[in-house]
């Protein structure tokens, strides 16, 4: 039982960390820069930790830039102001992702500029074979270590980890929470102390300061990823553009 709990927590936070650090703050906002070696390293790290729900950093970056440009409109890839249900928003997000991933839609150059690209790797990470293999790994771990069949209800959460993280922010952080800054959209901060989403829950702060490395702004807020970014900077793994 302990192993399964630890495995679930590690999967939750490691997949979320690399989504926030690499796909969000780096690929979408270029809050810092890094060498091609480290870029490839974080591609692989994101793939391993996100597994069956791996998201192409390039496509993620494009979609997130579109989200900021078209927040709460029909052109926003994910908005509870336009989509009436969580399922409708997830379906539209998924369709937009696939269309961009496979070149079925034309994207303005301003959304694609300087996004990290590793073509064959992203194509593999988004195949059904890759997703099936990762799902099989999760099932195998539960077969070996789960103390009873009841624990198997957690497997869908592993399989859909990325979309679950996305829904928490893209749906709930545009419907519930507090506002630190007046913006032209419905973004809100879900938590005062955001340990669950590693700072991603400070969504209103983020919409006010999109390229800011530290998502925490006011007293009492804490972005757990920001200290890691400062350590990476001191180790010269990254070069921070905007603190």
Secondary structure, DSSP 8 states (H G I E B T S, - for coil): -HHHHHHHHHHHHHHHHHIIIIIIIIIIT-SEEE-HHHHHHHHHHHHHHHGGG---HHHHHHHHHHHHHSTTSTTSSS-TTT-SSHHHHHHHHHHHHHHHHTT-S---HHHHTT----HHHHHHHTSHHHHHHHHHHHHHHHHHH-SSGGGGGGHHHHHTHHHHHHHHHHTGGGTSSB-SS--SS---B--SS-TTTTTTTBHHHHHHSTT-S----STT---HHHHHHHHHHHTTSEEES--
